[in-house]
Amino acid sequence: MIEIKDFTFQYREGAAPVAREVNLSIPDGAFVGITGAAGSGKSTLTYAMNGIVPHCYPGDFYGSVTVDGMDTCETPLTDLSRVVGSVCQDVESQFVTTVVEDEMLFGLENFSVPRAQAEEHVAGALADMGITHLRGRAIASLSGGQKQKVAIASILAMRPRVLVLDEPTAELDPASSLGVFALLAAHARERGTTVVVVEQKIALLSQFADMLVVLEEGRVRFADAPAAVLAHADELQRIGVNCPRSTTLVNRLRAAGVYAGPSVRTVPEACEVLAGVVA
């Protein structure tokens, strides 16, 4: 679904490239998590997937990025947006109306979705996000977390084949964050939606993602199944990526020679390992 080959990008006002020779192949229907230290190029990589780079942020673009066979440099944003739905890190920057219902309908109306079908999409997305009660509210009256949920719901309502989300749970509490990730994973699993999420919450990413991508200074340092990436916990920590405590604990057990199995991603998995070690 997404093919990135030798992608390098330097913003017009930048002193150096922020993405350097990135190569990634993301299958249709995969859930991919992207993480890395601040300034590692995570947001720029998502901008390349949805066409914001170079259409909105000009600069020196090398290599190629294709989504569903469309070259993001050559394809107009209008055409890309029919396939790729995006949630920005600053969700307020993408609101175009003042009321939640109008925001939900905006994209659907622009894509000429029939009225009855649009209502089904809106009601379903609001219900999925648990914010049906906000439908008639003014966006300015919402909390930061509620605005984040509205932004996600407005994109889900359009049912794109690809979802690209930049820190979609930054304003959400742990329970809401877990709910959003579970919903995104369900979209990938049940609807075949390709989901790409930039997130600092590596425990959530590693729990739900099929592939974990770690960036370091604009380059791909790791791109593999979460368990395989988390096996490098010490190296991840050196480049500013904190691993889940459960992973760190089990990796230390392996280093001490008392456990020889794979890395774990969750607390229940760690408990299972510990039960085996002390048995």
PAVEXRO-601259 format. One record per residue (C-alpha): x negated, y, z negated; residue in one letter; residue number from 1. Coordinates in nm, 3 decimals. Each point is the difference from the previous one (the first is absolute). Layout:
PAVEXRO-601259
+---------+---------+---------+------+------+
:      xx :      yy :      zz : resn : resi :
+---------+---------+---------+------+------+
:       X :       Y :       Z :    A :  NUM :
...
+---------+---------+---------+------+------+
This chain:
PAVEXRO-601259
+---------+---------+---------+------+------+
:      xx :      yy :      zz : resn : resi :
+---------+---------+---------+------+------+
:   0.000 :   0.000 :   0.000 :    M :    1 :
:  -0.283 :   0.242 :  -0.088 :    I :    2 :
:  -0.341 :  -0.026 :   0.164 :    E :    3 :
:  -0.280 :   0.236 :  -0.104 :    I :    4 :
:  -0.328 :  -0.020 :   0.190 :    K :    5 :
:  -0.313 :   0.197 :  -0.087 :    D :    6 :
:   0.211 :   0.288 :  -0.135 :    F :    7 :
:  -0.203 :   0.304 :  -0.105 :    T :    8 :
:   0.150 :   0.340 :  -0.074 :    F :    9 :
:  -0.135 :   0.337 :  -0.105 :    Q :   10 :
:   0.240 :   0.288 :  -0.070 :    Y :   11 :
:  -0.066 :   0.311 :   0.207 :    R :   12 :
:  -0.104 :   0.197 :  -0.309 :    E :   13 :
:  -0.180 :  -0.294 :  -0.162 :    G :   14 :
:  -0.373 :  -0.038 :  -0.045 :    A :   15 :
:  -0.004 :  -0.377 :   0.045 :    A :   16 :
:   0.230 :  -0.285 :   0.109 :    P :   17 :
:   0.253 :  -0.116 :  -0.260 :    V :   18 :
:   0.060 :  -0.331 :   0.179 :    A :   19 :
:  -0.294 :  -0.193 :   0.140 :    R :   20 :
:   0.013 :  -0.294 :   0.242 :    E :   21 :
:   0.315 :  -0.150 :  -0.152 :    V :   22 :
:   0.114 :  -0.332 :   0.144 :    N :   23 :
:   0.326 :  -0.156 :  -0.119 :    L :   24 :
:   0.258 :  -0.236 :   0.144 :    S :   25 :
:   0.336 :  -0.002 :  -0.179 :    I :   26 :
:   0.245 :  -0.274 :   0.101 :    P :   27 :
:   0.370 :   0.060 :   0.057 :    D :   28 :
:   0.189 :  -0.033 :  -0.330 :    G :   29 :
:  -0.307 :   0.025 :  -0.224 :    A :   30 :
:  -0.011 :   0.193 :  -0.328 :    F :   31 :
:  -0.336 :   0.179 :  -0.013 :    V :   32 :
:  -0.133 :   0.198 :  -0.294 :    G :   33 :
:  -0.270 :   0.263 :   0.047 :    I :   34 :
:  -0.200 :   0.134 :  -0.293 :    T :   35 :
:  -0.330 :   0.167 :  -0.076 :    G :   36 :
:  -0.152 :   0.283 :  -0.196 :    A :   37 :
:   0.112 :   0.360 :   0.057 :    A :   38 :
:  -0.127 :   0.130 :   0.332 :    G :   39 :
:  -0.060 :  -0.345 :   0.147 :    S :   40 :
:   0.221 :   0.071 :   0.305 :    G :   41 :
:   0.322 :  -0.177 :  -0.103 :    K :   42 :
:   0.245 :   0.272 :   0.105 :    S :   43 :
:  -0.186 :   0.066 :   0.325 :    T :   44 :
:   0.034 :  -0.367 :   0.090 :    L :   45 :
:   0.378 :   0.019 :  -0.046 :    T :   46 :
:   0.009 :   0.321 :   0.206 :    Y :   47 :
:  -0.163 :  -0.191 :   0.284 :    A :   48 :
:   0.269 :  -0.268 :  -0.020 :    M :   49 :
:   0.295 :   0.239 :   0.018 :    N :   50 :
:  -0.157 :   0.245 :   0.247 :    G :   51 :
:  -0.042 :   0.297 :  -0.234 :    I :   52 :
:  -0.367 :  -0.035 :   0.095 :    V :   53 :
:  -0.071 :   0.140 :   0.252 :    P :   54 :
:   0.339 :   0.153 :   0.097 :    H :   55 :
:   0.037 :   0.220 :  -0.311 :    C :   56 :
:  -0.354 :   0.001 :  -0.140 :    Y :   57 :
:  -0.239 :   0.048 :   0.294 :    P :   58 :
:  -0.358 :  -0.111 :  -0.008 :    G :   59 :
:  -0.250 :  -0.240 :   0.155 :    D :   60 :
:   0.170 :  -0.337 :   0.054 :    F :   61 :
:  -0.201 :  -0.306 :   0.105 :    Y :   62 :
:   0.116 :  -0.356 :   0.057 :    G :   63 :
:   0.365 :  -0.096 :   0.030 :    S :   64 :
:   0.311 :  -0.059 :  -0.212 :    V :   65 :
:   0.297 :  -0.182 :   0.147 :    T :   66 :
:   0.336 :  -0.071 :  -0.164 :    V :   67 :
:   0.231 :  -0.249 :   0.169 :    D :   68 :
:  -0.209 :   0.046 :   0.314 :    G :   69 :
:   0.022 :   0.383 :  -0.007 :    M :   70 :
:  -0.320 :   0.202 :  -0.010 :    D :   71 :
:   0.060 :   0.254 :  -0.277 :    T :   72 :
:  -0.211 :   0.264 :   0.177 :    C :   73 :
:   0.193 :  -0.022 :   0.325 :    E :   74 :
:   0.351 :  -0.071 :  -0.131 :    T :   75 :
:   0.217 :   0.299 :  -0.104 :    P :   76 :
:   0.089 :   0.018 :  -0.370 :    L :   77 :
:   0.369 :  -0.026 :   0.089 :    T :   78 :
:  -0.056 :  -0.343 :   0.152 :    D :   79 :
:  -0.230 :  -0.114 :  -0.281 :    L :   80 :
:   0.253 :   0.104 :  -0.264 :    S :   81 :
:   0.254 :  -0.243 :   0.144 :    R :   82 :
:  -0.233 :  -0.282 :  -0.098 :    V :   83 :
:  -0.198 :   0.141 :  -0.294 :    V :   84 :
:   0.172 :   0.143 :  -0.307 :    G :   85 :
:  -0.226 :   0.201 :  -0.231 :    S :   86 :
:   0.015 :   0.121 :  -0.358 :    V :   87 :
:  -0.260 :   0.267 :  -0.073 :    C :   88 :
:  -0.192 :   0.041 :  -0.323 :    Q :   89 :
:   0.167 :   0.341 :  -0.045 :    D :   90 :
:   0.362 :  -0.107 :   0.052 :    V :   91 :
:   0.136 :   0.353 :  -0.028 :    E :   92 :
:  -0.188 :   0.094 :   0.317 :    S :   93 :
:   0.213 :  -0.241 :   0.204 :    Q :   94 :
:   0.345 :   0.107 :  -0.119 :    F :   95 :
:   0.188 :   0.192 :   0.269 :    V :   96 :
:   0.339 :   0.047 :  -0.169 :    T :   97 :
:   0.123 :   0.105 :  -0.344 :    T :   98 :
:   0.243 :  -0.282 :  -0.089 :    V :   99 :
:  -0.082 :  -0.369 :  -0.040 :    V :  100 :
:   0.273 :  -0.123 :   0.238 :    E :  101 :
:  -0.104 :   0.245 :   0.270 :    D :  102 :
:  -0.362 :  -0.109 :  -0.037 :    E :  103 :
:   0.104 :  -0.363 :   0.039 :    M :  104 :
:   0.199 :   0.078 :   0.315 :    L :  105 :
:  -0.252 :   0.231 :   0.166 :    F :  106 :
:  -0.219 :  -0.262 :   0.164 :    G :  107 :
:   0.293 :  -0.223 :   0.093 :    L :  108 :
:   0.181 :   0.286 :   0.173 :    E :  109 :
:  -0.315 :   0.098 :   0.189 :    N :  110 :
:  -0.024 :  -0.359 :   0.127 :    F :  111 :
:   0.371 :   0.004 :   0.097 :    S :  112 :
:   0.094 :  -0.288 :  -0.231 :    V :  113 :
:   0.382 :  -0.048 :   0.018 :    P :  114 :
:   0.187 :   0.149 :  -0.297 :    R :  115 :
:   0.129 :  -0.328 :  -0.142 :    A :  116 :
:  -0.341 :  -0.161 :   0.029 :    Q :  117 :
:  -0.168 :   0.305 :  -0.154 :    A :  118 :
:   0.231 :  -0.022 :  -0.303 :    E :  119 :
:  -0.096 :  -0.365 :  -0.045 :    E :  120 :
:  -0.369 :   0.087 :   0.017 :    H :  121 :
:   0.032 :   0.287 :  -0.248 :    V :  122 :
:   0.208 :  -0.192 :  -0.252 :    A :  123 :
:  -0.232 :  -0.300 :   0.020 :    G :  124 :
:  -0.321 :   0.201 :  -0.046 :    A :  125 :
:   0.143 :   0.198 :  -0.292 :    L :  126 :
:   0.113 :  -0.323 :  -0.166 :    A :  127 :
:  -0.336 :  -0.168 :   0.060 :    D :  128 :
:  -0.176 :   0.289 :  -0.175 :    M :  129 :
:   0.259 :   0.013 :  -0.279 :    G :  130 :
:   0.092 :   0.364 :   0.068 :    I :  131 :
:   0.353 :  -0.021 :   0.139 :    T :  132 :
:   0.106 :   0.242 :  -0.276 :    H :  133 :
:  -0.234 :   0.266 :   0.144 :    L :  134 :
:   0.166 :   0.012 :   0.342 :    R :  135 :
:   0.170 :   0.337 :  -0.051 :    G :  136 :
:  -0.278 :   0.162 :  -0.202 :    R :  137 :
:  -0.210 :   0.296 :   0.107 :    A :  138 :
:  -0.358 :  -0.116 :   0.059 :    I :  139 :
:  -0.134 :   0.300 :  -0.195 :    A :  140 :
:   0.183 :  -0.125 :  -0.310 :    S :  141 :
:  -0.171 :  -0.341 :  -0.001 :    L :  142 :
:  -0.297 :  -0.112 :  -0.206 :    S :  143 :
:  -0.329 :  -0.089 :   0.168 :    G :  144 :
:   0.076 :  -0.370 :  -0.023 :    G :  145 :
:   0.349 :   0.044 :   0.142 :    Q :  146 :
:  -0.138 :   0.200 :   0.293 :    K :  147 :
:  -0.247 :  -0.278 :   0.069 :    Q :  148 :
:   0.282 :  -0.255 :   0.008 :    K :  149 :
:   0.204 :   0.221 :   0.235 :    V :  150 :
:  -0.297 :   0.036 :   0.237 :    A :  151 :
:  -0.047 :  -0.377 :   0.010 :    I :  152 :
:   0.373 :  -0.063 :   0.044 :    A :  153 :
:   0.026 :   0.247 :   0.290 :    S :  154 :
:  -0.268 :  -0.194 :   0.186 :    I :  155 :
:   0.143 :  -0.343 :  -0.087 :    L :  156 :
:   0.336 :   0.117 :   0.138 :    A :  157 :
:  -0.152 :   0.030 :   0.347 :    M :  158 :
:  -0.120 :  -0.362 :  -0.020 :    R :  159 :
:  -0.334 :   0.048 :   0.177 :    P :  160 :
:  -0.208 :  -0.300 :   0.101 :    R :  161 :
:  -0.299 :   0.146 :  -0.183 :    V :  162 :
:  -0.004 :   0.177 :  -0.338 :    L :  163 :
:  -0.302 :   0.211 :  -0.096 :    V :  164 :
:   0.010 :   0.138 :  -0.353 :    L :  165 :
:  -0.263 :   0.214 :  -0.171 :    D :  166 :
:   0.016 :  -0.050 :  -0.379 :    E :  167 :
:   0.378 :  -0.053 :  -0.003 :    P :  168 :
:   0.018 :  -0.064 :  -0.376 :    T :  169 :
:  -0.220 :   0.284 :  -0.128 :    A :  170 :
:   0.294 :   0.167 :  -0.181 :    E :  171 :
:   0.171 :  -0.322 :  -0.112 :    L :  172 :
:  -0.010 :  -0.182 :  -0.334 :    D :  173 :
:  -0.133 :  -0.359 :  -0.011 :    P :  174 :
:   0.343 :  -0.163 :   0.029 :    A :  175 :
:   0.100 :   0.214 :   0.299 :    S :  176 :
:  -0.339 :  -0.056 :   0.163 :    S :  177 :
:   0.044 :  -0.375 :  -0.032 :    L :  178 :
:   0.348 :   0.027 :   0.152 :    G :  179 :
:  -0.127 :   0.198 :   0.301 :    V :  180 :
:  -0.278 :  -0.249 :   0.069 :    F :  181 :
:   0.240 :  -0.293 :  -0.029 :    A :  182 :
:   0.234 :   0.172 :   0.246 :    L :  183 :
:  -0.280 :   0.068 :   0.249 :    L :  184 :
:  -0.119 :  -0.360 :  -0.028 :    A :  185 :
:   0.355 :  -0.119 :   0.069 :    A :  186 :
:   0.016 :   0.217 :   0.313 :    H :  187 :
:  -0.321 :  -0.161 :   0.124 :    A :  188 :
:   0.107 :  -0.351 :  -0.091 :    R :  189 :
:   0.368 :   0.004 :   0.096 :    E :  190 :
:   0.020 :   0.261 :   0.277 :    R :  191 :
:  -0.343 :  -0.040 :   0.157 :    G :  192 :
:  -0.089 :   0.363 :  -0.071 :    T :  193 :
:  -0.371 :   0.077 :   0.006 :    T :  194 :
:  -0.079 :   0.189 :  -0.323 :    V :  195 :
:  -0.317 :   0.201 :  -0.062 :    V :  196 :
:  -0.033 :   0.158 :  -0.346 :    V :  197 :
:  -0.276 :   0.226 :  -0.129 :    V :  198 :
:  -0.006 :  -0.030 :  -0.378 :    E :  199 :
:  -0.233 :   0.035 :  -0.297 :    Q :  200 :
:   0.201 :  -0.254 :  -0.202 :    K :  201 :
:  -0.208 :  -0.296 :   0.109 :    I :  202 :
:   0.181 :  -0.240 :  -0.235 :    A :  203 :
:   0.324 :   0.062 :   0.189 :    L :  204 :
:  -0.170 :  -0.016 :   0.338 :    L :  205 :
:  -0.172 :  -0.327 :  -0.080 :    S :  206 :
:   0.323 :  -0.149 :  -0.133 :    Q :  207 :
:   0.207 :   0.070 :   0.312 :    F :  208 :
:  -0.235 :   0.054 :   0.297 :    A :  209 :
:  -0.100 :  -0.264 :   0.253 :    D :  210 :
:  -0.320 :   0.191 :   0.076 :    M :  211 :
:  -0.198 :   0.242 :  -0.212 :    L :  212 :
:  -0.218 :   0.260 :   0.177 :    V :  213 :
:  -0.260 :   0.188 :  -0.202 :    V :  214 :
:  -0.159 :   0.312 :   0.149 :    L :  215 :
:  -0.335 :   0.146 :  -0.100 :    E :  216 :
:  -0.111 :   0.334 :   0.145 :    E :  217 :
:   0.223 :  -0.045 :   0.303 :    G :  218 :
:  -0.104 :  -0.358 :   0.075 :    R :  219 :
:   0.177 :  -0.328 :  -0.063 :    V :  220 :
:  -0.187 :  -0.166 :  -0.285 :    R :  221 :
:   0.240 :  -0.292 :  -0.045 :    F :  222 :
:   0.302 :  -0.123 :   0.199 :    A :  223 :
:   0.126 :  -0.338 :  -0.110 :    D :  224 :
:   0.258 :  -0.181 :  -0.211 :    A :  225 :
:   0.030 :   0.169 :  -0.342 :    P :  226 :
:  -0.152 :  -0.292 :  -0.191 :    A :  227 :
:  -0.305 :   0.002 :   0.227 :    A :  228 :
:  -0.048 :   0.376 :  -0.039 :    V :  229 :
:   0.048 :  -0.006 :  -0.379 :    L :  230 :
:  -0.275 :  -0.261 :  -0.029 :    A :  231 :
:  -0.236 :   0.298 :   0.055 :    H :  232 :
:   0.121 :   0.184 :  -0.312 :    A :  233 :
:  -0.344 :   0.127 :  -0.104 :    D :  234 :
:  -0.070 :   0.141 :   0.344 :    E :  235 :
:   0.345 :   0.155 :   0.019 :    L :  236 :
:  -0.057 :   0.175 :  -0.330 :    Q :  237 :
:  -0.331 :   0.140 :   0.126 :    R :  238 :
:   0.178 :   0.169 :   0.291 :    I :  239 :
:   0.276 :   0.143 :  -0.221 :    G :  240 :
:   0.273 :  -0.263 :   0.031 :    V :  241 :
:   0.128 :  -0.140 :  -0.328 :    N :  242 :
:   0.113 :  -0.363 :   0.005 :    C :  243 :
:   0.291 :  -0.133 :  -0.209 :    P :  244 :
:  -0.114 :  -0.102 :  -0.348 :    R :  245 :
:   0.123 :  -0.354 :   0.058 :    S :  246 :
:  -0.229 :  -0.025 :   0.303 :    T :  247 :
:  -0.299 :   0.141 :  -0.187 :    T :  248 :
:   0.051 :  -0.244 :  -0.287 :    L :  249 :
:   0.017 :  -0.306 :   0.224 :    V :  250 :
:  -0.298 :   0.116 :   0.206 :    N :  251 :
:  -0.203 :   0.025 :  -0.322 :    R :  252 :
:   0.103 :  -0.354 :  -0.092 :    L :  253 :
:  -0.127 :  -0.114 :   0.340 :    R :  254 :
:  -0.328 :   0.187 :  -0.050 :    A :  255 :
:  -0.039 :  -0.168 :  -0.339 :    A :  256 :
:   0.040 :  -0.341 :   0.163 :    G :  257 :
:   0.316 :  -0.101 :  -0.185 :    V :  258 :
:   0.233 :   0.038 :   0.299 :    Y :  259 :
:  -0.062 :  -0.089 :   0.365 :    A :  260 :
:   0.332 :   0.082 :   0.167 :    G :  261 :
:   0.113 :   0.298 :   0.208 :    P :  262 :
:   0.062 :   0.354 :  -0.123 :    S :  263 :
:   0.343 :   0.083 :  -0.132 :    V :  264 :
:   0.226 :   0.298 :   0.066 :    R :  265 :
:   0.255 :  -0.002 :  -0.281 :    T :  266 :
:   0.025 :  -0.045 :  -0.375 :    V :  267 :
:   0.193 :  -0.332 :   0.029 :    P :  268 :
:  -0.275 :  -0.138 :   0.226 :    E :  269 :
:  -0.264 :   0.109 :  -0.253 :    A :  270 :
:   0.196 :  -0.165 :  -0.283 :    C :  271 :
:   0.008 :  -0.323 :   0.200 :    E :  272 :
:  -0.377 :   0.014 :   0.047 :    V :  273 :
:  -0.058 :   0.069 :  -0.371 :    L :  274 :
:   0.226 :  -0.288 :  -0.098 :    A :  275 :
:  -0.213 :  -0.230 :   0.213 :    G :  276 :
:  -0.327 :   0.135 :  -0.139 :    V :  277 :
:   0.094 :  -0.043 :  -0.366 :    V :  278 :
:   0.177 :  -0.334 :   0.047 :    A :  279 :
+---------+---------+---------+------+------+
